[in-house]
């Protein structure tokens, strides 16, 4: 049984899998009391692992084992060991087929991981380590296999049977049951496996890809919710077109499905070709749905669809790399929302979440890097640091190398690693090769926790028309990291005069200052009036900023700054200054001025 003592998993202990799975064939017979799962795994030793005699270890949690066969030969009890958590075979060939028959009880699965039944519906949630509750498998994201899944269930009670990939065959049995076989032509890790069975109806549409392929689109819901799916379908089609135009990513299966049900225990999950959502993330009715909810639904639908490439076709090697798929995809869905709505409003929303939630996480006892070094329970690392700060790290890369090089880097990343499980390092390397930039120091954003502080001061020489800007960076200690090396920080910057932005030379009114040392000084010549610095435009880095703005300075920025986010931020800062002044006046026993 599982050890009661928690075990720390460390990145430094990562080892390549000893065995690879070329394919898995699943036969799942859904039942009210017992669900039977037959599996056929085509396994082989991993030539890169350099372990010629390692035993076979497969994860399998709380499975009732009926039979086990190796290359068609049924194994006796003494030929293997299963302790309720791990199936172990000491001696196996270099390549072989392992067949198993097991029983599970989804209706008793209160963990809601793997296959479970809620009310009258079967559903799965396999990220991060839920597949081991369905059948034996190396339940880790760096083992990718081709999946074929046959689902069998009562036809009257479960008329809809859904799985990953394409629906390739179906039939009806004499006993009132029916079956559907799904095949996914793209290798995937088992955490992307999905199965849904229930009494559902669908809103159907189609999408013609850039290459001219027609993709069937289906949103499955309970009948009571069918009239609330139109907006999600519109958002899906808009996201598919945007991903083609902005990233060159085309959908790859014959059908894309969303299942939206009250019973799903997560918000949404990007299972390959079969996204599963809680209804709160899909359903919209103009009579009762707010503008904010419409925007949220569009963003979530886009996010899970974008995972088809940034997470599914290219997945993470291990769970320490979780931000590789989540941070990159949050950045992508944020840009989608910005392009289809208001870029300034979207940026304000994202920064507000960072400042209120992620900065607090970075400043507390649970602070951790975007790429953690260790964990005890992986589900505890689905945090705002992994998602939102991870997205900001991707945004900073684009800020440093430029939009054109970033697109080239993304193309290189997808082309090079299609069908692979990779790391954040692979992502950064692709950006370096596409741009010719050295991002070695920038990598500290992945390994160091905490929110850097930029302390800014300036001086102006009117006689020489010379303006100097001084910036010092620091980062407070976080658990396990008492000292921090300097970050590579892009500081988008402009100078604002009495009538708007001032020229900074070479026809520019804005520059990205790159901070790599503890302190920097920058000089700007031919500045005809004392300017007000417009700092951190577009919130170009997830940092805190200190500069002695006066109320008049902030009012000038609100009026004249060309950057929408900077104008909003100046207004927020001014409001806080006024409130603090009033609080101090009241504390001193005086009445604030009107």
Order of alpha helices (4+ residues) and beta strands (2+ residues): beta-beta-beta-beta-beta-beta-beta-beta-beta-beta-beta-beta-beta-beta-beta-beta-beta-beta-alpha-beta-beta-beta-alpha-beta-alpha-alpha-alpha-beta-alpha-alpha-beta-alpha-alpha-beta-beta-beta-beta-beta-beta-beta-beta-alpha-alpha
